[in-house]
Amino acid sequence: MANACTAGLDTGFVSLGYAKVAFLGVVQGITELLPISSTAHMRIVPALLGWQDPGSAFSAAMQLAALAAVVSYFWADVRGLSIGTLAAIRRRDFADWNFRFALWIILATIPILIAGVLLAPLLNTCNSPLRTLTVIGLSCVVMGALLAMAEWYGKPVRTIDHVTLKDAMIVGTAQIGALIPGVSRSGSTLTAALFRDLQRDEAARFSFLLGIPAIAAAGLKEIWELHKAHLDATGWSILFVGLVIASLSAFAAIWGLMRILERFSAWPFVVYRVVLGVVLLLSVALGWLPN
């Protein structure tokens, strides 16, 4: 089915209506913060069900649901970091850990902001070549292999209290991979953090905290783009339903991810990603799914 466009934006979610968008909100929320790529699932699930592709604008706007879930789940960290940073600025204690960590997060966000601006015309346009199932399948397999290497070669001994500017910049730069459908922001940053020898749950915590500015920027930018495209009241209400549902499911996804990483490892996600990628590539090659 052809994508729906509003002033050049891919807004297929509007034609889906409330019930289907609510269902996709659950899928989006769960997959957005797990290292398995929400964009991949937003292409796969509608294709399997014979639904309209909700479009890249839907996936980008759903970043606000992820933001709400991350901030609420890690509220103690966010609150402590914010208060500690402001207190350090008042004291002019620029050696304070909170101030330095907050500064590192800002610096680490710059690479993906630059890449996002440069690639925006390609990423959010209707019928973007990056949203093909072939690209998503390859991304799933490659990212799964990298996550497996991080599990093999990483030494999970460090905590977030011992991260450095170098760690932040490496993980921040890894966020750029999230612009490619199928890679996953949480997958690329978690992988980078594991390569930096962080403990698995600490790597996830670091990944989420560092990603807050990028997640917020992506979501707010897309909301602004939809505003400029004059999305009608029905479209906004449908999007709102998706955001609320996705926020709740994203919070549950973070809880589940932290439990898995605390008690087990990232291997379940490696297996899932590789199997998903291979199935997608075979499905396209055999004509079972449209590319």
Secondary structure as GFF3:
##gff-version 3
##sequence-region A 1 291
A	DSSP	beta_strand	5	6	.	.	.	ID=ss1
A	DSSP	beta_strand	9	10	.	.	.	ID=ss2
A	DSSP	alpha_helix	13	32	.	.	.	ID=ss3
A	DSSP	alpha_helix	38	49	.	.	.	ID=ss4
A	DSSP	alpha_helix	56	61	.	.	.	ID=ss5
A	DSSP	alpha_helix	63	73	.	.	.	ID=ss6
A	DSSP	alpha_helix	75	91	.	.	.	ID=ss7
A	DSSP	alpha_helix	97	123	.	.	.	ID=ss8
A	DSSP	three_ten_helix	129	131	.	.	.	ID=ss9
A	DSSP	alpha_helix	133	153	.	.	.	ID=ss10
A	DSSP	three_ten_helix	160	162	.	.	.	ID=ss11
A	DSSP	alpha_helix	165	174	.	.	.	ID=ss12
A	DSSP	three_ten_helix	175	179	.	.	.	ID=ss13
A	DSSP	alpha_helix	185	195	.	.	.	ID=ss14
A	DSSP	alpha_helix	200	228	.	.	.	ID=ss15
A	DSSP	alpha_helix	233	263	.	.	.	ID=ss16
A	DSSP	alpha_helix	267	285	.	.	.	ID=ss17
###
